[in-house]
Amino acid sequence: MGRIFETRKHTMFARWNKMAKAFTRVSKDITIAVKAGGTDPNTNPALRRAIQNGRAANMPKEKVDAAIKRAAGEDQKDYELHTYEGYAPHGVPVIVETATDNVVRTVANVRVNFKNWGGNMGAAGSVAFMFKRMGVFRLDPAGIDHDALELDLIDHGLQELGEGTGEKGEKQLIIRCDFTDFGKLQSAIEARKLAVISAESEYVANTPVELPEDQAAEVLKMVDALEQDDDVQRVFHALA
């Protein structure tokens, strides 16, 4: 019984930790969006996206509103966006997006995580060519005719349309475009009043890397360690 209790406690702690990290990431996205475009989501597409992503992460509305209010304050930190590249164990390419108020601290922490988990941090451009930066929209598929929507959105930059699942196993409609068409496709989706679960930019690997389960686990341990860093916003990898 004690062992079962410890397992459940560990699972609950991991879930809470993941949620806290998601809230921190959304709060930083909100800060960056407000600093760049103001506090009105109706005129600030980046803020609309951040709010949507907060909703997708189950971030309470009062926390979202508080983050917007803090971001508008004069004493709010300014975050710089930096991207780092390298290889995880077994040669898997990795891209790390960060938002930081201390670049020296951030680059040191990222480098240590690469090294500690058997990876190798590289120079700018060392692996970016192995990925394609895309806009990715996740929608509630209820009531949507996939074929009709695909034809409707092609002229607005849509490149891929497919199905997927969320963290709780719920069905999602996943739409991708070139990152340069992100704003155009976002406007088209919003004009059609589709239920957007989340909207983000992602680095999608050109050629996913297949690994045995034990080696893949080593890669994911490094990815998880990077994601736990407070300055890291997102980690992308080429692991299939």
Biotite code that builds the C-alpha atoms (Angstrom):
import biotite.structure as struc

atoms = struc.array([
    struc.Atom([0.000, 0.000, 0.000], chain_id="A", res_id=1, res_name="MET", atom_name="CA", element="C"),
    struc.Atom([2.813, 2.410, 0.860], chain_id="A", res_id=2, res_name="GLY", atom_name="CA", element="C"),
    struc.Atom([4.509, 1.840, -2.475], chain_id="A", res_id=3, res_name="ARG", atom_name="CA", element="C"),
    struc.Atom([1.240, 2.516, -4.324], chain_id="A", res_id=4, res_name="ILE", atom_name="CA", element="C"),
    struc.Atom([0.776, 5.739, -2.346], chain_id="A", res_id=5, res_name="PHE", atom_name="CA", element="C"),
    struc.Atom([4.300, 6.889, -3.202], chain_id="A", res_id=6, res_name="GLU", atom_name="CA", element="C"),
    struc.Atom([3.697, 6.146, -6.895], chain_id="A", res_id=7, res_name="THR", atom_name="CA", element="C"),
    struc.Atom([0.478, 8.140, -6.879], chain_id="A", res_id=8, res_name="ARG", atom_name="CA", element="C"),
    struc.Atom([2.151, 11.012, -5.048], chain_id="A", res_id=9, res_name="LYS", atom_name="CA", element="C"),
    struc.Atom([4.974, 11.055, -7.588], chain_id="A", res_id=10, res_name="HIS", atom_name="CA", element="C"),
    struc.Atom([2.459, 11.054, -10.467], chain_id="A", res_id=11, res_name="THR", atom_name="CA", element="C"),
    struc.Atom([0.498, 13.923, -8.912], chain_id="A", res_id=12, res_name="MET", atom_name="CA", element="C"),
    struc.Atom([3.685, 15.917, -8.311], chain_id="A", res_id=13, res_name="PHE", atom_name="CA", element="C"),
    struc.Atom([4.821, 15.379, -11.923], chain_id="A", res_id=14, res_name="ALA", atom_name="CA", element="C"),
    struc.Atom([1.403, 16.491, -13.191], chain_id="A", res_id=15, res_name="ARG", atom_name="CA", element="C"),
    struc.Atom([1.431, 19.583, -10.968], chain_id="A", res_id=16, res_name="TRP", atom_name="CA", element="C"),
    struc.Atom([4.983, 20.418, -12.025], chain_id="A", res_id=17, res_name="ASN", atom_name="CA", element="C"),
    struc.Atom([4.042, 20.144, -15.688], chain_id="A", res_id=18, res_name="LYS", atom_name="CA", element="C"),
    struc.Atom([1.022, 22.390, -15.196], chain_id="A", res_id=19, res_name="MET", atom_name="CA", element="C"),
    struc.Atom([3.076, 24.980, -13.287], chain_id="A", res_id=20, res_name="ALA", atom_name="CA", element="C"),
    struc.Atom([5.627, 25.015, -16.107], chain_id="A", res_id=21, res_name="LYS", atom_name="CA", element="C"),
    struc.Atom([2.853, 25.488, -18.685], chain_id="A", res_id=22, res_name="ALA", atom_name="CA", element="C"),
    struc.Atom([1.455, 28.434, -16.713], chain_id="A", res_id=23, res_name="PHE", atom_name="CA", element="C"),
    struc.Atom([4.919, 30.026, -16.534], chain_id="A", res_id=24, res_name="THR", atom_name="CA", element="C"),
    struc.Atom([5.396, 29.627, -20.277], chain_id="A", res_id=25, res_name="ARG", atom_name="CA", element="C"),
    struc.Atom([2.007, 31.176, -21.052], chain_id="A", res_id=26, res_name="VAL", atom_name="CA", element="C"),
    struc.Atom([2.666, 34.051, -18.629], chain_id="A", res_id=27, res_name="SER", atom_name="CA", element="C"),
    struc.Atom([5.915, 34.847, -20.448], chain_id="A", res_id=28, res_name="LYS", atom_name="CA", element="C"),
    struc.Atom([4.145, 34.661, -23.820], chain_id="A", res_id=29, res_name="ASP", atom_name="CA", element="C"),
    struc.Atom([1.535, 37.086, -22.477], chain_id="A", res_id=30, res_name="ILE", atom_name="CA", element="C"),
    struc.Atom([4.238, 39.466, -21.233], chain_id="A", res_id=31, res_name="THR", atom_name="CA", element="C"),
    struc.Atom([6.039, 39.443, -24.569], chain_id="A", res_id=32, res_name="ILE", atom_name="CA", element="C"),
    struc.Atom([2.777, 39.952, -26.469], chain_id="A", res_id=33, res_name="ALA", atom_name="CA", element="C"),
    struc.Atom([1.585, 42.828, -24.241], chain_id="A", res_id=34, res_name="VAL", atom_name="CA", element="C"),
    struc.Atom([4.958, 44.585, -24.416], chain_id="A", res_id=35, res_name="LYS", atom_name="CA", element="C"),
    struc.Atom([4.845, 44.382, -28.213], chain_id="A", res_id=36, res_name="ALA", atom_name="CA", element="C"),
    struc.Atom([1.184, 45.072, -28.930], chain_id="A", res_id=37, res_name="GLY", atom_name="CA", element="C"),
    struc.Atom([-0.788, 46.225, -25.896], chain_id="A", res_id=38, res_name="GLY", atom_name="CA", element="C"),
    struc.Atom([-3.359, 44.668, -23.571], chain_id="A", res_id=39, res_name="THR", atom_name="CA", element="C"),
    struc.Atom([-6.347, 44.368, -25.922], chain_id="A", res_id=40, res_name="ASP", atom_name="CA", element="C"),
    struc.Atom([-6.557, 40.867, -27.434], chain_id="A", res_id=41, res_name="PRO", atom_name="CA", element="C"),
    struc.Atom([-8.967, 42.181, -30.092], chain_id="A", res_id=42, res_name="ASN", atom_name="CA", element="C"),
    struc.Atom([-6.142, 44.211, -31.644], chain_id="A", res_id=43, res_name="THR", atom_name="CA", element="C"),
    struc.Atom([-3.216, 42.040, -30.544], chain_id="A", res_id=44, res_name="ASN", atom_name="CA", element="C"),
    struc.Atom([-3.138, 38.647, -32.346], chain_id="A", res_id=45, res_name="PRO", atom_name="CA", element="C"),
    struc.Atom([-0.106, 37.456, -30.343], chain_id="A", res_id=46, res_name="ALA", atom_name="CA", element="C"),
    struc.Atom([-1.977, 38.106, -27.095], chain_id="A", res_id=47, res_name="LEU", atom_name="CA", element="C"),
    struc.Atom([-5.041, 36.277, -28.435], chain_id="A", res_id=48, res_name="ARG", atom_name="CA", element="C"),
    struc.Atom([-2.833, 33.274, -29.174], chain_id="A", res_id=49, res_name="ARG", atom_name="CA", element="C"),
    struc.Atom([-1.276, 33.383, -25.698], chain_id="A", res_id=50, res_name="ALA", atom_name="CA", element="C"),
    struc.Atom([-4.707, 33.526, -24.063], chain_id="A", res_id=51, res_name="ILE", atom_name="CA", element="C"),
    struc.Atom([-5.915, 30.596, -26.191], chain_id="A", res_id=52, res_name="GLN", atom_name="CA", element="C"),
    struc.Atom([-2.853, 28.598, -25.212], chain_id="A", res_id=53, res_name="ASN", atom_name="CA", element="C"),
    struc.Atom([-3.446, 29.423, -21.569], chain_id="A", res_id=54, res_name="GLY", atom_name="CA", element="C"),
    struc.Atom([-6.977, 28.113, -21.892], chain_id="A", res_id=55, res_name="ARG", atom_name="CA", element="C"),
    struc.Atom([-5.631, 24.931, -23.526], chain_id="A", res_id=56, res_name="ALA", atom_name="CA", element="C"),
    struc.Atom([-3.288, 24.491, -20.531], chain_id="A", res_id=57, res_name="ALA", atom_name="CA", element="C"),
    struc.Atom([-6.251, 24.878, -18.130], chain_id="A", res_id=58, res_name="ASN", atom_name="CA", element="C"),
    struc.Atom([-4.807, 28.138, -16.810], chain_id="A", res_id=59, res_name="MET", atom_name="CA", element="C"),
    struc.Atom([-7.516, 29.850, -14.705], chain_id="A", res_id=60, res_name="PRO", atom_name="CA", element="C"),
    struc.Atom([-8.943, 33.064, -16.162], chain_id="A", res_id=61, res_name="LYS", atom_name="CA", element="C"),
    struc.Atom([-7.914, 35.046, -13.078], chain_id="A", res_id=62, res_name="GLU", atom_name="CA", element="C"),
    struc.Atom([-4.289, 33.978, -13.612], chain_id="A", res_id=63, res_name="LYS", atom_name="CA", element="C"),
    struc.Atom([-4.452, 35.009, -17.273], chain_id="A", res_id=64, res_name="VAL", atom_name="CA", element="C"),
    struc.Atom([-5.951, 38.397, -16.340], chain_id="A", res_id=65, res_name="ASP", atom_name="CA", element="C"),
    struc.Atom([-3.307, 38.881, -13.632], chain_id="A", res_id=66, res_name="ALA", atom_name="CA", element="C"),
    struc.Atom([-0.534, 38.075, -16.107], chain_id="A", res_id=67, res_name="ALA", atom_name="CA", element="C"),
    struc.Atom([-1.882, 40.688, -18.534], chain_id="A", res_id=68, res_name="ILE", atom_name="CA", element="C"),
    struc.Atom([-2.088, 43.286, -15.751], chain_id="A", res_id=69, res_name="LYS", atom_name="CA", element="C"),
    struc.Atom([1.473, 42.530, -14.605], chain_id="A", res_id=70, res_name="ARG", atom_name="CA", element="C"),
    struc.Atom([2.770, 42.706, -18.162], chain_id="A", res_id=71, res_name="ALA", atom_name="CA", element="C"),
    struc.Atom([1.375, 46.222, -18.527], chain_id="A", res_id=72, res_name="ALA", atom_name="CA", element="C"),
    struc.Atom([3.176, 47.406, -15.388], chain_id="A", res_id=73, res_name="GLY", atom_name="CA", element="C"),
    struc.Atom([6.300, 49.506, -15.603], chain_id="A", res_id=74, res_name="GLU", atom_name="CA", element="C"),
    struc.Atom([8.297, 47.206, -13.329], chain_id="A", res_id=75, res_name="ASP", atom_name="CA", element="C"),
    struc.Atom([7.602, 44.047, -15.355], chain_id="A", res_id=76, res_name="GLN", atom_name="CA", element="C"),
    struc.Atom([10.711, 42.292, -16.642], chain_id="A", res_id=77, res_name="LYS", atom_name="CA", element="C"),
    struc.Atom([11.588, 42.427, -20.305], chain_id="A", res_id=78, res_name="ASP", atom_name="CA", element="C"),
    struc.Atom([12.275, 39.021, -21.824], chain_id="A", res_id=79, res_name="TYR", atom_name="CA", element="C"),
    struc.Atom([14.649, 38.377, -24.704], chain_id="A", res_id=80, res_name="GLU", atom_name="CA", element="C"),
    struc.Atom([13.924, 35.523, -27.076], chain_id="A", res_id=81, res_name="LEU", atom_name="CA", element="C"),
    struc.Atom([16.845, 33.261, -27.941], chain_id="A", res_id=82, res_name="HIS", atom_name="CA", element="C"),
    struc.Atom([17.065, 29.925, -29.756], chain_id="A", res_id=83, res_name="THR", atom_name="CA", element="C"),
    struc.Atom([19.752, 27.299, -29.148], chain_id="A", res_id=84, res_name="TYR", atom_name="CA", element="C"),
    struc.Atom([20.582, 24.193, -31.155], chain_id="A", res_id=85, res_name="GLU", atom_name="CA", element="C"),
    struc.Atom([22.392, 20.933, -30.680], chain_id="A", res_id=86, res_name="GLY", atom_name="CA", element="C"),
    struc.Atom([22.178, 17.168, -30.560], chain_id="A", res_id=87, res_name="TYR", atom_name="CA", element="C"),
    struc.Atom([20.622, 14.888, -27.976], chain_id="A", res_id=88, res_name="ALA", atom_name="CA", element="C"),
    struc.Atom([22.128, 11.435, -27.367], chain_id="A", res_id=89, res_name="PRO", atom_name="CA", element="C"),
    struc.Atom([22.321, 9.211, -30.455], chain_id="A", res_id=90, res_name="HIS", atom_name="CA", element="C"),
    struc.Atom([22.553, 12.196, -32.793], chain_id="A", res_id=91, res_name="GLY", atom_name="CA", element="C"),
    struc.Atom([18.966, 13.457, -32.516], chain_id="A", res_id=92, res_name="VAL", atom_name="CA", element="C"),
    struc.Atom([18.729, 17.158, -33.525], chain_id="A", res_id=93, res_name="PRO", atom_name="CA", element="C"),
    struc.Atom([17.196, 19.500, -30.919], chain_id="A", res_id=94, res_name="VAL", atom_name="CA", element="C"),
    struc.Atom([16.068, 23.137, -30.963], chain_id="A", res_id=95, res_name="ILE", atom_name="CA", element="C"),
    struc.Atom([15.480, 25.014, -27.695], chain_id="A", res_id=96, res_name="VAL", atom_name="CA", element="C"),
    struc.Atom([13.436, 28.230, -27.540], chain_id="A", res_id=97, res_name="GLU", atom_name="CA", element="C"),
    struc.Atom([13.980, 30.445, -24.507], chain_id="A", res_id=98, res_name="THR", atom_name="CA", element="C"),
    struc.Atom([12.587, 33.670, -23.057], chain_id="A", res_id=99, res_name="ALA", atom_name="CA", element="C"),
    struc.Atom([14.969, 35.186, -20.528], chain_id="A", res_id=100, res_name="THR", atom_name="CA", element="C"),
    struc.Atom([15.930, 38.267, -18.557], chain_id="A", res_id=101, res_name="ASP", atom_name="CA", element="C"),
    struc.Atom([19.469, 36.913, -18.130], chain_id="A", res_id=102, res_name="ASN", atom_name="CA", element="C"),
    struc.Atom([21.052, 35.495, -21.286], chain_id="A", res_id=103, res_name="VAL", atom_name="CA", element="C"),
    struc.Atom([24.294, 34.478, -19.535], chain_id="A", res_id=104, res_name="VAL", atom_name="CA", element="C"),
    struc.Atom([22.369, 32.318, -17.056], chain_id="A", res_id=105, res_name="ARG", atom_name="CA", element="C"),
    struc.Atom([20.185, 30.809, -19.752], chain_id="A", res_id=106, res_name="THR", atom_name="CA", element="C"),
    struc.Atom([22.901, 29.767, -22.179], chain_id="A", res_id=107, res_name="VAL", atom_name="CA", element="C"),
    struc.Atom([24.918, 28.271, -19.320], chain_id="A", res_id=108, res_name="ALA", atom_name="CA", element="C"),
    struc.Atom([21.958, 26.217, -18.106], chain_id="A", res_id=109, res_name="ASN", atom_name="CA", element="C"),
    struc.Atom([21.095, 25.008, -21.599], chain_id="A", res_id=110, res_name="VAL", atom_name="CA", element="C"),
    struc.Atom([24.705, 23.984, -22.236], chain_id="A", res_id=111, res_name="ARG", atom_name="CA", element="C"),
    struc.Atom([24.864, 22.094, -18.920], chain_id="A", res_id=112, res_name="VAL", atom_name="CA", element="C"),
    struc.Atom([21.670, 20.189, -19.711], chain_id="A", res_id=113, res_name="ASN", atom_name="CA", element="C"),
    struc.Atom([23.004, 19.120, -23.105], chain_id="A", res_id=114, res_name="PHE", atom_name="CA", element="C"),
    struc.Atom([26.247, 17.944, -21.510], chain_id="A", res_id=115, res_name="LYS", atom_name="CA", element="C"),
    struc.Atom([24.751, 16.224, -18.460], chain_id="A", res_id=116, res_name="ASN", atom_name="CA", element="C"),
    struc.Atom([22.408, 14.098, -20.534], chain_id="A", res_id=117, res_name="TRP", atom_name="CA", element="C"),
    struc.Atom([24.897, 12.993, -23.172], chain_id="A", res_id=118, res_name="GLY", atom_name="CA", element="C"),
    struc.Atom([24.076, 15.610, -25.773], chain_id="A", res_id=119, res_name="GLY", atom_name="CA", element="C"),
    struc.Atom([26.160, 18.263, -27.488], chain_id="A", res_id=120, res_name="ASN", atom_name="CA", element="C"),
    struc.Atom([25.195, 21.926, -27.839], chain_id="A", res_id=121, res_name="MET", atom_name="CA", element="C"),
    struc.Atom([26.038, 23.349, -31.249], chain_id="A", res_id=122, res_name="GLY", atom_name="CA", element="C"),
    struc.Atom([26.386, 26.714, -32.936], chain_id="A", res_id=123, res_name="ALA", atom_name="CA", element="C"),
    struc.Atom([23.524, 28.682, -34.456], chain_id="A", res_id=124, res_name="ALA", atom_name="CA", element="C"),
    struc.Atom([22.413, 26.999, -37.658], chain_id="A", res_id=125, res_name="GLY", atom_name="CA", element="C"),
    struc.Atom([23.944, 23.632, -36.793], chain_id="A", res_id=126, res_name="SER", atom_name="CA", element="C"),
    struc.Atom([20.617, 21.780, -36.882], chain_id="A", res_id=127, res_name="VAL", atom_name="CA", element="C"),
    struc.Atom([17.999, 24.376, -37.871], chain_id="A", res_id=128, res_name="ALA", atom_name="CA", element="C"),
    struc.Atom([18.236, 23.320, -41.518], chain_id="A", res_id=129, res_name="PHE", atom_name="CA", element="C"),
    struc.Atom([16.884, 19.900, -40.495], chain_id="A", res_id=130, res_name="MET", atom_name="CA", element="C"),
    struc.Atom([13.596, 21.477, -39.390], chain_id="A", res_id=131, res_name="PHE", atom_name="CA", element="C"),
    struc.Atom([10.852, 23.522, -40.988], chain_id="A", res_id=132, res_name="LYS", atom_name="CA", element="C"),
    struc.Atom([9.287, 26.266, -38.897], chain_id="A", res_id=133, res_name="ARG", atom_name="CA", element="C"),
    struc.Atom([5.514, 26.045, -39.160], chain_id="A", res_id=134, res_name="MET", atom_name="CA", element="C"),
    struc.Atom([2.410, 27.562, -37.674], chain_id="A", res_id=135, res_name="GLY", atom_name="CA", element="C"),
    struc.Atom([0.340, 24.894, -35.945], chain_id="A", res_id=136, res_name="VAL", atom_name="CA", element="C"),
    struc.Atom([-3.315, 25.339, -35.013], chain_id="A", res_id=137, res_name="PHE", atom_name="CA", element="C"),
    struc.Atom([-5.236, 22.776, -32.972], chain_id="A", res_id=138, res_name="ARG", atom_name="CA", element="C"),
    struc.Atom([-9.014, 22.972, -33.320], chain_id="A", res_id=139, res_name="LEU", atom_name="CA", element="C"),
    struc.Atom([-12.032, 21.280, -31.794], chain_id="A", res_id=140, res_name="ASP", atom_name="CA", element="C"),
    struc.Atom([-13.170, 19.044, -34.684], chain_id="A", res_id=141, res_name="PRO", atom_name="CA", element="C"),
    struc.Atom([-16.843, 18.964, -33.649], chain_id="A", res_id=142, res_name="ALA", atom_name="CA", element="C"),
    struc.Atom([-19.082, 19.910, -36.567], chain_id="A", res_id=143, res_name="GLY", atom_name="CA", element="C"),
    struc.Atom([-16.227, 20.541, -39.012], chain_id="A", res_id=144, res_name="ILE", atom_name="CA", element="C"),
    struc.Atom([-16.244, 19.094, -42.532], chain_id="A", res_id=145, res_name="ASP", atom_name="CA", element="C"),
    struc.Atom([-12.544, 18.350, -42.988], chain_id="A", res_id=146, res_name="HIS", atom_name="CA", element="C"),
    struc.Atom([-12.562, 18.290, -46.788], chain_id="A", res_id=147, res_name="ASP", atom_name="CA", element="C"),
    struc.Atom([-14.536, 21.523, -47.089], chain_id="A", res_id=148, res_name="ALA", atom_name="CA", element="C"),
    struc.Atom([-12.327, 23.298, -44.561], chain_id="A", res_id=149, res_name="LEU", atom_name="CA", element="C"),
    struc.Atom([-9.164, 22.139, -46.311], chain_id="A", res_id=150, res_name="GLU", atom_name="CA", element="C"),
    struc.Atom([-10.372, 23.551, -49.643], chain_id="A", res_id=151, res_name="LEU", atom_name="CA", element="C"),
    struc.Atom([-11.493, 26.746, -47.929], chain_id="A", res_id=152, res_name="ASP", atom_name="CA", element="C"),
    struc.Atom([-8.174, 27.409, -46.189], chain_id="A", res_id=153, res_name="LEU", atom_name="CA", element="C"),
    struc.Atom([-5.715, 26.460, -48.944], chain_id="A", res_id=154, res_name="ILE", atom_name="CA", element="C"),
    struc.Atom([-5.735, 30.019, -50.278], chain_id="A", res_id=155, res_name="ASP", atom_name="CA", element="C"),
    struc.Atom([-4.891, 31.282, -46.777], chain_id="A", res_id=156, res_name="HIS", atom_name="CA", element="C"),
    struc.Atom([-1.688, 29.288, -46.423], chain_id="A", res_id=157, res_name="GLY", atom_name="CA", element="C"),
    struc.Atom([-2.854, 25.877, -45.210], chain_id="A", res_id=158, res_name="LEU", atom_name="CA", element="C"),
    struc.Atom([-0.331, 23.142, -46.014], chain_id="A", res_id=159, res_name="GLN", atom_name="CA", element="C"),
    struc.Atom([-1.402, 20.190, -43.904], chain_id="A", res_id=160, res_name="GLU", atom_name="CA", element="C"),
    struc.Atom([-4.621, 19.137, -42.216], chain_id="A", res_id=161, res_name="LEU", atom_name="CA", element="C"),
    struc.Atom([-4.888, 16.019, -40.077], chain_id="A", res_id=162, res_name="GLY", atom_name="CA", element="C"),
    struc.Atom([-6.221, 14.520, -36.886], chain_id="A", res_id=163, res_name="GLU", atom_name="CA", element="C"),
    struc.Atom([-4.529, 14.133, -33.524], chain_id="A", res_id=164, res_name="GLY", atom_name="CA", element="C"),
    struc.Atom([-5.243, 13.837, -29.831], chain_id="A", res_id=165, res_name="THR", atom_name="CA", element="C"),
    struc.Atom([-4.670, 16.084, -26.842], chain_id="A", res_id=166, res_name="GLY", atom_name="CA", element="C"),
    struc.Atom([-3.047, 15.153, -23.549], chain_id="A", res_id=167, res_name="GLU", atom_name="CA", element="C"),
    struc.Atom([-6.313, 13.731, -22.236], chain_id="A", res_id=168, res_name="LYS", atom_name="CA", element="C"),
    struc.Atom([-6.958, 11.723, -25.391], chain_id="A", res_id=169, res_name="GLY", atom_name="CA", element="C"),
    struc.Atom([-9.491, 14.164, -26.813], chain_id="A", res_id=170, res_name="GLU", atom_name="CA", element="C"),
    struc.Atom([-9.696, 14.421, -30.606], chain_id="A", res_id=171, res_name="LYS", atom_name="CA", element="C"),
    struc.Atom([-8.173, 17.484, -32.257], chain_id="A", res_id=172, res_name="GLN", atom_name="CA", element="C"),
    struc.Atom([-7.971, 18.807, -35.789], chain_id="A", res_id=173, res_name="LEU", atom_name="CA", element="C"),
    struc.Atom([-4.381, 19.863, -36.515], chain_id="A", res_id=174, res_name="ILE", atom_name="CA", element="C"),
    struc.Atom([-3.682, 22.470, -39.184], chain_id="A", res_id=175, res_name="ILE", atom_name="CA", element="C"),
    struc.Atom([-0.191, 23.506, -40.306], chain_id="A", res_id=176, res_name="ARG", atom_name="CA", element="C"),
    struc.Atom([1.154, 26.309, -42.489], chain_id="A", res_id=177, res_name="CYS", atom_name="CA", element="C"),
    struc.Atom([4.469, 27.939, -43.298], chain_id="A", res_id=178, res_name="ASP", atom_name="CA", element="C"),
    struc.Atom([5.374, 30.244, -40.430], chain_id="A", res_id=179, res_name="PHE", atom_name="CA", element="C"),
    struc.Atom([5.322, 33.207, -42.843], chain_id="A", res_id=180, res_name="THR", atom_name="CA", element="C"),
    struc.Atom([1.593, 32.530, -43.380], chain_id="A", res_id=181, res_name="ASP", atom_name="CA", element="C"),
    struc.Atom([0.805, 32.248, -39.651], chain_id="A", res_id=182, res_name="PHE", atom_name="CA", element="C"),
    struc.Atom([-1.029, 35.569, -39.350], chain_id="A", res_id=183, res_name="GLY", atom_name="CA", element="C"),
    struc.Atom([-2.982, 35.095, -42.572], chain_id="A", res_id=184, res_name="LYS", atom_name="CA", element="C"),
    struc.Atom([-4.186, 31.629, -41.569], chain_id="A", res_id=185, res_name="LEU", atom_name="CA", element="C"),
    struc.Atom([-4.972, 32.762, -38.024], chain_id="A", res_id=186, res_name="GLN", atom_name="CA", element="C"),
    struc.Atom([-7.186, 35.537, -39.401], chain_id="A", res_id=187, res_name="SER", atom_name="CA", element="C"),
    struc.Atom([-8.974, 33.103, -41.709], chain_id="A", res_id=188, res_name="ALA", atom_name="CA", element="C"),
    struc.Atom([-9.622, 30.637, -38.868], chain_id="A", res_id=189, res_name="ILE", atom_name="CA", element="C"),
    struc.Atom([-10.906, 33.384, -36.572], chain_id="A", res_id=190, res_name="GLU", atom_name="CA", element="C"),
    struc.Atom([-13.145, 34.819, -39.321], chain_id="A", res_id=191, res_name="ALA", atom_name="CA", element="C"),
    struc.Atom([-14.819, 31.405, -39.590], chain_id="A", res_id=192, res_name="ARG", atom_name="CA", element="C"),
    struc.Atom([-15.351, 31.351, -35.790], chain_id="A", res_id=193, res_name="LYS", atom_name="CA", element="C"),
    struc.Atom([-13.740, 27.942, -35.434], chain_id="A", res_id=194, res_name="LEU", atom_name="CA", element="C"),
    struc.Atom([-13.013, 26.729, -31.898], chain_id="A", res_id=195, res_name="ALA", atom_name="CA", element="C"),
    struc.Atom([-9.235, 27.132, -31.533], chain_id="A", res_id=196, res_name="VAL", atom_name="CA", element="C"),
    struc.Atom([-7.651, 25.026, -28.789], chain_id="A", res_id=197, res_name="ILE", atom_name="CA", element="C"),
    struc.Atom([-4.124, 26.369, -29.284], chain_id="A", res_id=198, res_name="SER", atom_name="CA", element="C"),
    struc.Atom([-2.025, 28.221, -31.860], chain_id="A", res_id=199, res_name="ALA", atom_name="CA", element="C"),
    struc.Atom([1.764, 28.158, -31.840], chain_id="A", res_id=200, res_name="GLU", atom_name="CA", element="C"),
    struc.Atom([4.849, 28.066, -34.010], chain_id="A", res_id=201, res_name="SER", atom_name="CA", element="C"),
    struc.Atom([6.686, 24.748, -34.042], chain_id="A", res_id=202, res_name="GLU", atom_name="CA", element="C"),
    struc.Atom([9.843, 23.344, -35.592], chain_id="A", res_id=203, res_name="TYR", atom_name="CA", element="C"),
    struc.Atom([8.860, 20.213, -37.498], chain_id="A", res_id=204, res_name="VAL", atom_name="CA", element="C"),
    struc.Atom([11.658, 17.785, -38.378], chain_id="A", res_id=205, res_name="ALA", atom_name="CA", element="C"),
    struc.Atom([12.214, 17.183, -42.091], chain_id="A", res_id=206, res_name="ASN", atom_name="CA", element="C"),
    struc.Atom([13.358, 13.606, -41.421], chain_id="A", res_id=207, res_name="THR", atom_name="CA", element="C"),
    struc.Atom([12.276, 12.078, -38.084], chain_id="A", res_id=208, res_name="PRO", atom_name="CA", element="C"),
    struc.Atom([14.852, 9.833, -36.394], chain_id="A", res_id=209, res_name="VAL", atom_name="CA", element="C"),
    struc.Atom([13.819, 6.279, -35.479], chain_id="A", res_id=210, res_name="GLU", atom_name="CA", element="C"),
    struc.Atom([15.475, 4.832, -32.356], chain_id="A", res_id=211, res_name="LEU", atom_name="CA", element="C"),
    struc.Atom([15.041, 1.736, -30.196], chain_id="A", res_id=212, res_name="PRO", atom_name="CA", element="C"),
    struc.Atom([12.903, 2.327, -27.123], chain_id="A", res_id=213, res_name="GLU", atom_name="CA", element="C"),
    struc.Atom([15.802, 2.472, -24.655], chain_id="A", res_id=214, res_name="ASP", atom_name="CA", element="C"),
    struc.Atom([17.722, 5.017, -26.736], chain_id="A", res_id=215, res_name="GLN", atom_name="CA", element="C"),
    struc.Atom([14.583, 7.091, -27.337], chain_id="A", res_id=216, res_name="ALA", atom_name="CA", element="C"),
    struc.Atom([14.085, 7.184, -23.559], chain_id="A", res_id=217, res_name="ALA", atom_name="CA", element="C"),
    struc.Atom([17.554, 8.705, -23.141], chain_id="A", res_id=218, res_name="GLU", atom_name="CA", element="C"),
    struc.Atom([16.694, 11.447, -25.631], chain_id="A", res_id=219, res_name="VAL", atom_name="CA", element="C"),
    struc.Atom([13.410, 12.228, -23.879], chain_id="A", res_id=220, res_name="LEU", atom_name="CA", element="C"),
    struc.Atom([15.150, 12.481, -20.495], chain_id="A", res_id=221, res_name="LYS", atom_name="CA", element="C"),
    struc.Atom([17.331, 15.265, -21.892], chain_id="A", res_id=222, res_name="MET", atom_name="CA", element="C"),
    struc.Atom([14.324, 16.967, -23.467], chain_id="A", res_id=223, res_name="VAL", atom_name="CA", element="C"),
    struc.Atom([12.464, 16.790, -20.142], chain_id="A", res_id=224, res_name="ASP", atom_name="CA", element="C"),
    struc.Atom([15.442, 18.257, -18.266], chain_id="A", res_id=225, res_name="ALA", atom_name="CA", element="C"),
    struc.Atom([15.592, 21.167, -20.702], chain_id="A", res_id=226, res_name="LEU", atom_name="CA", element="C"),
    struc.Atom([11.842, 21.764, -20.437], chain_id="A", res_id=227, res_name="GLU", atom_name="CA", element="C"),
    struc.Atom([12.081, 22.008, -16.649], chain_id="A", res_id=228, res_name="GLN", atom_name="CA", element="C"),
    struc.Atom([14.365, 25.048, -16.891], chain_id="A", res_id=229, res_name="ASP", atom_name="CA", element="C"),
    struc.Atom([12.410, 28.223, -16.070], chain_id="A", res_id=230, res_name="ASP", atom_name="CA", element="C"),
    struc.Atom([13.942, 30.088, -19.018], chain_id="A", res_id=231, res_name="ASP", atom_name="CA", element="C"),
    struc.Atom([13.015, 27.446, -21.592], chain_id="A", res_id=232, res_name="VAL", atom_name="CA", element="C"),
    struc.Atom([9.739, 27.964, -23.422], chain_id="A", res_id=233, res_name="GLN", atom_name="CA", element="C"),
    struc.Atom([9.696, 25.055, -25.863], chain_id="A", res_id=234, res_name="ARG", atom_name="CA", element="C"),
    struc.Atom([11.927, 22.182, -26.952], chain_id="A", res_id=235, res_name="VAL", atom_name="CA", element="C"),
    struc.Atom([11.652, 20.595, -30.388], chain_id="A", res_id=236, res_name="PHE", atom_name="CA", element="C"),
    struc.Atom([13.370, 17.393, -31.468], chain_id="A", res_id=237, res_name="HIS", atom_name="CA", element="C"),
    struc.Atom([13.548, 15.100, -34.482], chain_id="A", res_id=238, res_name="ALA", atom_name="CA", element="C"),
    struc.Atom([12.776, 11.905, -32.577], chain_id="A", res_id=239, res_name="LEU", atom_name="CA", element="C"),
    struc.Atom([10.032, 9.979, -34.361], chain_id="A", res_id=240, res_name="ALA", atom_name="CA", element="C"),
])
